[in-house]
Amino acid sequence: MISADKGNAPGAAPAPTSSDDSVDMLHALILHQLDEDQAQETISIPLAGKSSIADHMVIASGRSTRHVSAIAEKLAQRIKQEAGRQVRVEGLPNADWVLIDAGDVIVHLFRPEVRSFYNLERMWSFGDAPPVAAAN
């Protein structure tokens, strides 16, 4: 699903021009790459119909700042190369919390302590079903 206002904020990633299939492929690519890079506790929260910012939010942890940084850099590169998407990466210098905005899928990568502190899973669960654990 594409919303007219996705990605239109100043400095945001370009508005997506994709079909549901390409969104699903992007989502699968991200989950696969996170699994390959040994990200921990990966979950995916469906946002379609709940928020106009994206169709999926993926949250995962790395073991250290170095691991978070390596996961983020590799994932951003893979999205650019294989999905042909523009990505925006924030937080890479410190690598405590790195945000990767790929338009229809937003990825949050954390060090475990930082993830526990911000607890995005609870904030974005919308009070209904708990977030879906990503299939490996």
C-alpha positions, 0 to 999 in steps of 0.5 A: 500500500502506498500513501501519498505522504510517505517519504515527503518530509524534508530530508526523508527518503524519496517517496516509494513507487512500488507495488505490494510485491516489491514491498514484500520482496524488500521486507524479505531481503531485509529479514534474510540479510539480518539473519545472515549477519546474525542479528539478534531478536529480530521482529517485524511489526506490520504498519500497513493501515496503521501508519503512513510512514511505512508498511513494515518496521523491523527491529533487531539487535547487534551484540556490540556497537561494532556489530550494529555498525557492520549489520547496518552498513551491509544491509544498506548496501544490499538494499541499494544493490539488490532492491535498487532503493535509496536508503537513508541511514542515521546513527551510524557514527555511534552505532547504539541505535541505527535507523535505516529508512528504505521507504516502505520498510524502516529498520531499527538496529540497537545494542541490547541495552539501548533497545531495552531502554527505548522498547519500540516494540511496545510503543508500536504494538498498537495495543493489539497483537504483539509484534510478529517474530521474524521467521528465520 
